[in-house]
Structure formats: structure tokens, C-alpha cells
Amino acid sequence: AVLLETAERAARVGGGRMLCERAPLGVKRGRDVFAAPAADVALSRALKARFDPCGVLNRGRFAGIV
């Protein structure tokens, strides 16, 4: 968890973002592993609502959801 926090902080300071591809569930819990910029979240949610209206795909896991 400390490693991810350090990497996230370094990415923000450098004007970038970090994407976590693999980590134990306990490490990912409470963290936005998609690291989508705020502008992309609205578009991503709209696409998800359009193509997955019942919310069955990746339930509870989506960009901007912590």
C-alpha cells in the first residue's frame, strides 16, 4: 500500500497519473485503481450507462468509484 501511495503521489506531482494493473484486493480497496482524470469520468459513466444499463459488468468496480 505504501508503494502505491508513493507512486500515486509522484505521478500527481509530475502531472501524470498511475494505473494499478494488479494488486491484492485489500490494497485496491478504497482506491480508484483506474485513475481516470475527472473529465474522463463523466464520459466513462455515460458509456457504461448506455452499454451496461443494468450494471452487471464489473459490478462495483468502475473509474471514479472508490
SERO-262783 format. One record per atom (N, C-alpha, C): atom name; residue in one letter; residue number from 1; x, y negated, z negated. Coordinates in steps of 0.2 Angstrom, whole numbers, plus 2048, in hexadecimal, padded with zeros to 3 digits. Example, Ala and Ser with C-alpha at 12.3 -4.5 7.8 and 13.67 -1.06 7.14 Angstrom:
# SERO-262783
<site site="N" code="A" pos="1" X="842" Y="81C" Z="7D9"/>
<site site="CA" code="A" pos="1" X="83E" Y="816" Z="7D9"/>
<site site="C" code="A" pos="1" X="842" Y="810" Z="7D9"/>
<site site="N" code="S" pos="2" X="840" Y="80B" Z="7DD"/>
<site site="CA" code="S" pos="2" X="844" Y="805" Z="7DC"/>
<site site="C" code="S" pos="2" X="840" Y="800" Z="7D9"/>
END
This chain:
# SERO-262783
<site site="N" code="A" pos="1" X="804" Y="806" Z="800"/>
<site site="CA" code="A" pos="1" X="800" Y="800" Z="800"/>
<site site="C" code="A" pos="1" X="804" Y="7FA" Z="800"/>
<site site="N" code="V" pos="2" X="80A" Y="7FA" Z="7FC"/>
<site site="CA" code="V" pos="2" X="80E" Y="7F4" Z="7FC"/>
<site site="C" code="V" pos="2" X="811" Y="7F3" Z="803"/>
<site site="N" code="L" pos="3" X="813" Y="7F8" Z="806"/>
<site site="CA" code="L" pos="3" X="816" Y="7F7" Z="80D"/>
<site site="C" code="L" pos="3" X="811" Y="7F4" Z="812"/>
<site site="N" code="L" pos="4" X="80B" Y="7F6" Z="812"/>
<site site="CA" code="L" pos="4" X="806" Y="7F3" Z="816"/>
<site site="C" code="L" pos="4" X="805" Y="7EC" Z="814"/>
<site site="N" code="E" pos="5" X="804" Y="7EA" Z="80E"/>
<site site="CA" code="E" pos="5" X="803" Y="7E3" Z="80C"/>
<site site="C" code="E" pos="5" X="809" Y="7DF" Z="80E"/>
<site site="N" code="T" pos="6" X="80F" Y="7E1" Z="80E"/>
<site site="CA" code="T" pos="6" X="815" Y="7DE" Z="810"/>
<site site="C" code="T" pos="6" X="815" Y="7DD" Z="817"/>
<site site="N" code="A" pos="7" X="813" Y="7E2" Z="81B"/>
<site site="CA" code="A" pos="7" X="813" Y="7E1" Z="822"/>
<site site="C" code="A" pos="7" X="80D" Y="7DD" Z="824"/>
<site site="N" code="E" pos="8" X="807" Y="7DD" Z="821"/>
<site site="CA" code="E" pos="8" X="802" Y="7D8" Z="823"/>
<site site="C" code="E" pos="8" X="804" Y="7D1" Z="821"/>
<site site="N" code="R" pos="9" X="807" Y="7D0" Z="81C"/>
<site site="CA" code="R" pos="9" X="809" Y="7C9" Z="81A"/>
<site site="C" code="R" pos="9" X="80E" Y="7C7" Z="81F"/>
<site site="N" code="A" pos="10" X="813" Y="7CB" Z="821"/>
<site site="CA" code="A" pos="10" X="818" Y="7C9" Z="826"/>
<site site="C" code="A" pos="10" X="815" Y="7C8" Z="82D"/>
<site site="N" code="A" pos="11" X="810" Y="7CB" Z="82F"/>
<site site="CA" code="A" pos="11" X="80D" Y="7CA" Z="835"/>
<site site="C" code="A" pos="11" X="809" Y="7C4" Z="835"/>
<site site="N" code="R" pos="12" X="805" Y="7C2" Z="830"/>
<site site="CA" code="R" pos="12" X="802" Y="7BC" Z="82F"/>
<site site="C" code="R" pos="12" X="807" Y="7B6" Z="82F"/>
<site site="N" code="V" pos="13" X="80C" Y="7B6" Z="82C"/>
<site site="CA" code="V" pos="13" X="811" Y="7B1" Z="82C"/>
<site site="C" code="V" pos="13" X="814" Y="7B0" Z="833"/>
<site site="N" code="G" pos="14" X="815" Y="7B5" Z="836"/>
<site site="CA" code="G" pos="14" X="817" Y="7B4" Z="83D"/>
<site site="C" code="G" pos="14" X="812" Y="7B3" Z="842"/>
<site site="N" code="G" pos="15" X="80C" Y="7B2" Z="840"/>
<site site="CA" code="G" pos="15" X="807" Y="7B0" Z="845"/>
<site site="C" code="G" pos="15" X="804" Y="7B6" Z="849"/>
<site site="N" code="G" pos="16" X="805" Y="7BC" Z="846"/>
<site site="CA" code="G" pos="16" X="803" Y="7C2" Z="849"/>
<site site="C" code="G" pos="16" X="7FE" Y="7C6" Z="845"/>
<site site="N" code="R" pos="17" X="7FD" Y="7CC" Z="846"/>
<site site="CA" code="R" pos="17" X="7F9" Y="7D0" Z="842"/>
<site site="C" code="R" pos="17" X="7FC" Y="7D7" Z="842"/>
<site site="N" code="M" pos="18" X="7F9" Y="7DB" Z="83D"/>
<site site="CA" code="M" pos="18" X="7FC" Y="7E2" Z="83D"/>
<site site="C" code="M" pos="18" X="7F6" Y="7E7" Z="83E"/>
<site site="N" code="L" pos="19" X="7F7" Y="7EC" Z="841"/>
<site site="CA" code="L" pos="19" X="7F2" Y="7F1" Z="842"/>
<site site="C" code="L" pos="19" X="7F4" Y="7F8" Z="83F"/>
<site site="N" code="C" pos="20" X="7F0" Y="7FB" Z="83A"/>
<site site="CA" code="C" pos="20" X="7F2" Y="801" Z="837"/>
<site site="C" code="C" pos="20" X="7EF" Y="807" Z="83B"/>
<site site="N" code="E" pos="21" X="7F4" Y="80B" Z="83E"/>
<site site="CA" code="E" pos="21" X="7F1" Y="810" Z="842"/>
<site site="C" code="E" pos="21" X="7F0" Y="816" Z="83D"/>
<site site="N" code="R" pos="22" X="7F4" Y="818" Z="838"/>
<site site="CA" code="R" pos="22" X="7F3" Y="81D" Z="834"/>
<site site="C" code="R" pos="22" X="7F5" Y="81C" Z="82D"/>
<site site="N" code="A" pos="23" X="7F1" Y="81E" Z="828"/>
<site site="CA" code="A" pos="23" X="7F2" Y="81D" Z="821"/>
<site site="C" code="A" pos="23" X="7ED" Y="821" Z="81D"/>
<site site="N" code="P" pos="24" X="7EF" Y="823" Z="817"/>
<site site="CA" code="P" pos="24" X="7EA" Y="827" Z="813"/>
<site site="C" code="P" pos="24" X="7E4" Y="823" Z="812"/>
<site site="N" code="L" pos="25" X="7DF" Y="826" Z="811"/>
<site site="CA" code="L" pos="25" X="7D8" Y="822" Z="810"/>
<site site="C" code="L" pos="25" X="7D9" Y="81D" Z="80A"/>
<site site="N" code="G" pos="26" X="7DC" Y="81F" Z="804"/>
<site site="CA" code="G" pos="26" X="7DD" Y="81B" Z="7FF"/>
<site site="C" code="G" pos="26" X="7E1" Y="815" Z="800"/>
<site site="N" code="V" pos="27" X="7E5" Y="815" Z="805"/>
<site site="CA" code="V" pos="27" X="7E9" Y="80F" Z="807"/>
<site site="C" code="V" pos="27" X="7E5" Y="80B" Z="80B"/>
<site site="N" code="K" pos="28" X="7E1" Y="80E" Z="810"/>
<site site="CA" code="K" pos="28" X="7DD" Y="80A" Z="814"/>
<site site="C" code="K" pos="28" X="7D7" Y="807" Z="811"/>
<site site="N" code="R" pos="29" X="7D4" Y="80A" Z="80C"/>
<site site="CA" code="R" pos="29" X="7CE" Y="807" Z="808"/>
<site site="C" code="R" pos="29" X="7CF" Y="800" Z="806"/>
<site site="N" code="G" pos="30" X="7CA" Y="7FC" Z="808"/>
<site site="CA" code="G" pos="30" X="7CB" Y="7F5" Z="805"/>
<site site="C" code="G" pos="30" X="7CF" Y="7F1" Z="80A"/>
<site site="N" code="R" pos="31" X="7D1" Y="7F3" Z="810"/>
<site site="CA" code="R" pos="31" X="7D5" Y="7F0" Z="814"/>
<site site="C" code="R" pos="31" X="7D3" Y="7F0" Z="81B"/>
<site site="N" code="D" pos="32" X="7D3" Y="7EA" Z="81F"/>
<site site="CA" code="D" pos="32" X="7D0" Y="7EA" Z="826"/>
<site site="C" code="D" pos="32" X="7D6" Y="7ED" Z="82A"/>
<site site="N" code="V" pos="33" X="7D6" Y="7F4" Z="82B"/>
<site site="CA" code="V" pos="33" X="7DB" Y="7F7" Z="82F"/>
<site site="C" code="V" pos="33" X="7DC" Y="7F5" Z="836"/>
<site site="N" code="F" pos="34" X="7D6" Y="7F2" Z="839"/>
<site site="CA" code="F" pos="34" X="7D6" Y="7F0" Z="840"/>
<site site="C" code="F" pos="34" X="7D9" Y="7E9" Z="841"/>
<site site="N" code="A" pos="35" X="7DA" Y="7E5" Z="83C"/>
<site site="CA" code="A" pos="35" X="7DD" Y="7DE" Z="83C"/>
<site site="C" code="A" pos="35" X="7DB" Y="7DA" Z="842"/>
<site site="N" code="A" pos="36" X="7D4" Y="7DA" Z="844"/>
<site site="CA" code="A" pos="36" X="7D2" Y="7D6" Z="849"/>
<site site="C" code="A" pos="36" X="7D2" Y="7CF" Z="847"/>
<site site="N" code="P" pos="37" X="7D4" Y="7CB" Z="84C"/>
<site site="CA" code="P" pos="37" X="7D3" Y="7C3" Z="84B"/>
<site site="C" code="P" pos="37" X="7CC" Y="7C2" Z="84A"/>
<site site="N" code="A" pos="38" X="7CB" Y="7BC" Z="846"/>
<site site="CA" code="A" pos="38" X="7C4" Y="7BA" Z="845"/>
<site site="C" code="A" pos="38" X="7C0" Y="7B9" Z="84B"/>
<site site="N" code="A" pos="39" X="7C3" Y="7B7" Z="851"/>
<site site="CA" code="A" pos="39" X="7BF" Y="7B5" Z="857"/>
<site site="C" code="A" pos="39" X="7BD" Y="7BC" Z="85A"/>
<site site="N" code="D" pos="40" X="7C1" Y="7C1" Z="859"/>
<site site="CA" code="D" pos="40" X="7BF" Y="7C8" Z="85C"/>
<site site="C" code="D" pos="40" X="7BA" Y="7CB" Z="858"/>
<site site="N" code="V" pos="41" X="7B9" Y="7CA" Z="852"/>
<site site="CA" code="V" pos="41" X="7B4" Y="7CE" Z="84E"/>
<site site="C" code="V" pos="41" X="7AD" Y="7CD" Z="850"/>
<site site="N" code="A" pos="42" X="7AB" Y="7C7" Z="852"/>
<site site="CA" code="A" pos="42" X="7A4" Y="7C6" Z="854"/>
<site site="C" code="A" pos="42" X="7A3" Y="7C9" Z="85B"/>
<site site="N" code="L" pos="43" X="7A8" Y="7C9" Z="860"/>
<site site="CA" code="L" pos="43" X="7A7" Y="7CD" Z="866"/>
<site site="C" code="L" pos="43" X="7A7" Y="7D4" Z="865"/>
<site site="N" code="S" pos="44" X="7AB" Y="7D7" Z="860"/>
<site site="CA" code="S" pos="44" X="7AB" Y="7DE" Z="85F"/>
<site site="C" code="S" pos="44" X="7A5" Y="7E0" Z="85C"/>
<site site="N" code="R" pos="45" X="7A2" Y="7DC" Z="857"/>
<site site="CA" code="R" pos="45" X="79C" Y="7DE" Z="854"/>
<site site="C" code="R" pos="45" X="796" Y="7DE" Z="859"/>
<site site="N" code="A" pos="46" X="796" Y="7D9" Z="85E"/>
<site site="CA" code="A" pos="46" X="791" Y="7D9" Z="863"/>
<site site="C" code="A" pos="46" X="791" Y="7DF" Z="867"/>
<site site="N" code="L" pos="47" X="797" Y="7E1" Z="869"/>
<site site="CA" code="L" pos="47" X="798" Y="7E7" Z="86E"/>
<site site="C" code="L" pos="47" X="796" Y="7ED" Z="86A"/>
<site site="N" code="K" pos="48" X="798" Y="7EE" Z="863"/>
<site site="CA" code="K" pos="48" X="796" Y="7F4" Z="860"/>
<site site="C" code="K" pos="48" X="78E" Y="7F4" Z="85F"/>
<site site="N" code="A" pos="49" X="78B" Y="7EE" Z="85E"/>
<site site="CA" code="A" pos="49" X="784" Y="7EE" Z="85D"/>
<site site="C" code="A" pos="49" X="780" Y="7F0" Z="863"/>
<site site="N" code="R" pos="50" X="783" Y="7EE" Z="869"/>
<site site="CA" code="R" pos="50" X="780" Y="7F0" Z="870"/>
<site site="C" code="R" pos="50" X="781" Y="7F7" Z="871"/>
<site site="N" code="F" pos="51" X="787" Y="7FA" Z="870"/>
<site site="CA" code="F" pos="51" X="788" Y="801" Z="872"/>
<site site="C" code="F" pos="51" X="788" Y="806" Z="86D"/>
<site site="N" code="D" pos="52" X="787" Y="804" Z="867"/>
<site site="CA" code="D" pos="52" X="786" Y="809" Z="861"/>
<site site="C" code="D" pos="52" X="780" Y="806" Z="85C"/>
<site site="N" code="P" pos="53" X="77A" Y="805" Z="85F"/>
<site site="CA" code="P" pos="53" X="775" Y="801" Z="85B"/>
<site site="C" code="P" pos="53" X="773" Y="805" Z="854"/>
<site site="N" code="C" pos="54" X="774" Y="80B" Z="854"/>
<site site="CA" code="C" pos="54" X="772" Y="80F" Z="84E"/>
<site site="C" code="C" pos="54" X="778" Y="80F" Z="849"/>
<site site="N" code="G" pos="55" X="77E" Y="80D" Z="84B"/>
<site site="CA" code="G" pos="55" X="784" Y="80D" Z="847"/>
<site site="C" code="G" pos="55" X="787" Y="814" Z="845"/>
<site site="N" code="V" pos="56" X="786" Y="819" Z="84A"/>
<site site="CA" code="V" pos="56" X="788" Y="81F" Z="848"/>
<site site="C" code="V" pos="56" X="790" Y="821" Z="84A"/>
<site site="N" code="L" pos="57" X="793" Y="81D" Z="84E"/>
<site site="CA" code="L" pos="57" X="79A" Y="81D" Z="84F"/>
<site site="C" code="L" pos="57" X="79E" Y="81A" Z="84A"/>
<site site="N" code="N" pos="58" X="7A3" Y="81D" Z="847"/>
<site site="CA" code="N" pos="58" X="7A8" Y="81A" Z="842"/>
<site site="C" code="N" pos="58" X="7A4" Y="817" Z="83D"/>
<site site="N" code="R" pos="59" X="79F" Y="81A" Z="83A"/>
<site site="CA" code="R" pos="59" X="79B" Y="817" Z="835"/>
<site site="C" code="R" pos="59" X="79F" Y="814" Z="82F"/>
<site site="N" code="G" pos="60" X="79E" Y="80E" Z="82E"/>
<site site="CA" code="G" pos="60" X="7A2" Y="80A" Z="828"/>
<site site="C" code="G" pos="60" X="7A9" Y="808" Z="82A"/>
<site site="N" code="R" pos="61" X="7AB" Y="809" Z="830"/>
<site site="CA" code="R" pos="61" X="7B2" Y="808" Z="832"/>
<site site="C" code="R" pos="61" X="7B1" Y="804" Z="838"/>
<site site="N" code="F" pos="62" X="7B3" Y="7FD" Z="838"/>
<site site="CA" code="F" pos="62" X="7B2" Y="7F9" Z="83E"/>
<site site="C" code="F" pos="62" X="7B6" Y="7F3" Z="83C"/>
<site site="N" code="A" pos="63" X="7B9" Y="7F0" Z="842"/>
<site site="CA" code="A" pos="63" X="7BD" Y="7E9" Z="841"/>
<site site="C" code="A" pos="63" X="7B9" Y="7E4" Z="83D"/>
<site site="N" code="G" pos="64" X="7BC" Y="7E1" Z="838"/>
<site site="CA" code="G" pos="64" X="7B9" Y="7DC" Z="834"/>
<site site="C" code="G" pos="64" X="7B5" Y="7DF" Z="82E"/>
<site site="N" code="I" pos="65" X="7B5" Y="7E5" Z="82D"/>
<site site="CA" code="I" pos="65" X="7B1" Y="7E8" Z="828"/>
<site site="C" code="I" pos="65" X="7B7" Y="7EB" Z="823"/>
<site site="N" code="V" pos="66" X="7B6" Y="7E9" Z="81D"/>
<site site="CA" code="V" pos="66" X="7BB" Y="7EB" Z="818"/>
<site site="C" code="V" pos="66" X="7B8" Y="7EF" Z="813"/>
END
